[in-house]
Amino acid sequence: MNSQERIQELRKELEKYNYEYHVLDTPSVSDYEYDKRMQELVSLEEEYPELITADSPSQRVGGKPLDAFEKVQHVIPMLSLGNAFNEEDLRDFDKRVQDGIGEQVSYVCELKIDGLAISLRYEDGLFVQGATRGDGTTGEDITVNLRTIRSIPLRMPEGETIEVRGEAFMPHRSFIALNEAKEENGEEPFANPRNAAAGSLRQLDPKIAASRNLDIFLYGVGQWDAGELESHSERLEYLKKLGFKTNPEWRKCATIEEVIAYVQEWTEARNQLNYEIDGIVIKVDHLDQQEELGFTAKGPRWAIAYKFPAEEAITKLTDIELSV
Ligand SMILES: CC(C)(C)c1nc(N2CCN(c3ncccn3)CC2)c2cc(C(N)=O)c(N)nc2n1
């Protein structure tokens, strides 16, 4: 086998191992095996630099820091979400939806990841641009930093031209470790994982972003000419088929009662997750019903974000209180 064939073979193996580890969370080889193949790929690419391609697993962490981020216009705006704070708000939402559609409507519930909204564009299967939501119409091009998120495929076998959207976040373990390191260096720790994720993706040096162990869950699509699916749930399944990391806890709910049960379940179970969620997003499942309901200035009429009550502030007993 010649070097080019060996390079192709190593890339395929490394992409598979990376997918198993970071998207499926079920690694099939040890880190040692992975690192050994990566070292072989890097040395072969050093020997034959003309064979290096942007989607090679060795190219995740870019070179020099940027001077600034370019602006990106979202062709399809990234919307906001109206909020619900209690069961009554959820029932009001359901009533508006049922009145608007005039027949039974089913929903999809998703955990509301407490990170930052991101858009990823792929052309012929190649990851070409990643951007922040920004103000919904103008975001920042942070492609070099998003490439460092291991669960984002640099290329997908299907060769789709598609824009996908999701939430980038910092898992709890990474957040704790980062703040411990900051405190050791006498630096100001991040207040919460969302700020830590946003701060990490705003770094101009991709090596810093790469060191922050960020992750992402994809939950929607933006521009997609070929798109002909009928429901949001089918889209979530399709994103998974394309090799994207989708949150496994999403659920179809036939009635608002089932939505309320799901909200109750995760109000109690959220502290078992290894990432932060600040609520539940409820979406009308059928895309033609979403279209029929349309949008208000605040956001879609076919979706709402239930926000968990702020955790009762755990008051630190001060000396005075303790001393009484
Ligand atoms: C596509 C729609 C509009 C229905 C939508 N919009 C979302 N968001 C809008 C508001 N966003 C926002 N961000 C900053 C400032 C204002 N709004 C942040 C994303 C969603 C966020 C999550 C999540 N966090 O896990 C999710 N599972 N589904 C979403 N779905």
The ligand as a Gaussian input file, in Angstrom:
#p B3LYP/6-31G(d) Opt

LIG

0 1
 C      -35.754000      26.518000      16.349000
 C      -36.360000      27.086000      17.609000
 C      -36.589000      28.591000      17.445000
 C      -37.702000      26.410000      17.901000
 C      -35.421000      26.818000      18.750000
 N      -34.758000      27.863000      19.267000
 C      -33.890000      27.662000      20.284000
 N      -33.245000      28.776000      20.760000
 C      -33.885000      30.058000      20.416000
 C      -33.584000      31.076000      21.425000
 N      -32.175000      31.195000      21.645000
 C      -31.684000      32.400000      22.033000
 N      -30.354000      32.482000      22.356000
 C      -29.860000      33.667000      22.740000
 C      -30.690000      34.793000      22.827000
 C      -32.024000      34.655000      22.497000
 N      -32.516000      33.462000      22.111000
 C      -31.398000      29.986000      21.808000
 C      -31.813000      28.873000      20.925000
 C      -33.666000      26.346000      20.813000
 C      -32.782000      26.040000      21.868000
 C      -32.672000      24.714000      22.291000
 C      -31.739000      24.391000      23.391000
 N      -31.141000      25.393000      24.036000
 O      -31.514000      23.207000      23.694000
 C      -33.444000      23.697000      21.640000
 N      -33.352000      22.386000      22.024000
 N      -34.287000      24.018000      20.621000
 C      -34.409000      25.298000      20.214000
 N      -35.265000      25.546000      19.188000

